[in-house]
Amino acid sequence: MFGCTNADNASIAGEEKDPQEVTTDQSNEETASEEETDTQEEDKTNTSDAEEEEESTAVDDEPTVEETPTETKDALFSGYELIEVDGGDLSGFREPNVVVDIGFGDREYWAFTNEYGQLIRVIAEEIIIQDDSTEPVLSSGRYFSDEAKVPGVESDVLDEGHVIADSLGGVSNAYNITPQESTLNRHGDQAYMEESIRSAGGATNFEAIITYPDTETQIPSNYQYTYTLMGNKIVDEFDNVNPDEVNESLGITSSEEEDPSEESGSISSDNEGDVASVDTNGNGRVTIQEAKDAGFSMPIHDDHWLYKYMDDRDGDGMVGE
């Protein structure tokens, strides 16, 4: 009996063992599956948290970007008082240590004076050329009929010279006007620089540095212009003197009188010349300096083949007069 009982018990134990092992395996698989599911859900949760954190960071960064220009302007104006002066104010007086917007309309061209009231710097992130189809431009091509009477402009050989010309969007008050040698202003490096910017449709990163021989005068001795034109950084530096006289003293031009009949600029010509040989920057327009460099004498009259490629701002039928 005891032997049967033991045998039966052994048989029963053996029969119960298999189901127990199967149950254990299923439980392990279910546990592993649950752990894998929990891991996946945890990964999703972590990913979602990371994405939310990135979005939150991006949102938090936006105000910093928006505030940067203001901070830059505050730093730029540090040490100067920002004042407003009407663009057509004819007074020649300048306040010391101030900054003034000399851009016409919505343009922002900033002019700075030193402690002596001398105009020493003009900057603009972008030069926007004049648009006479939408702006109140006079028949003369200017915004205002006259310019500020800065001390020195009453001289016979000095013009009321714009640092940034009307055609480039500049106003005519004392913070954009300096007494400038007439030939330099009308036909020399100043005029050439202005024409280059007009022909290119504007410029960026513009800066003018103006220096003086002493602290008493308002007549500059030197100008330095730096600007970016069609991707190229340009630096123009010149003294406030008659360039023709300088060139003659250096032997660059002849002091002998030329035969008027041989002056290229005054000869009427029905024959079209090769404009490409004159238009050195290939922009389809010819500046006064380009024409001079090609050997043409000024002025160029409206019956000359070059005239139609040049800019006759006052419409009098002559360029470079």
Secondary structure, 3 states (H helix, E strand, C coil): CHHHHHHHHHHHHHHHHHHHHHHHHHHHHHHHHHHHHHHHHHHHHHHHHHHHHHHHHHHHHHHHHHHHHHHHHHHHCCCCEEECCCCCCCCCCCCCCEEEECECCCCCCEEEECCCCCEEEEEEEEECCCCCCCCCCCCCCCCCCCCCCCCCCCCCCEEEEECCCHHHCECCCCCCEEEEEHHHHHCCHHHHHHHHHHHHCCEEEEEEEEECCCCCCCCCCEEEEEEEECCEEEEEEEECCCHHHHHHHCCCCCCCCCCHHHCHHHCCCCCCCCHHHCCCCCCCCCCHHHHHHCCCCCCEECCCCCHHHCCCCCCCCEECC
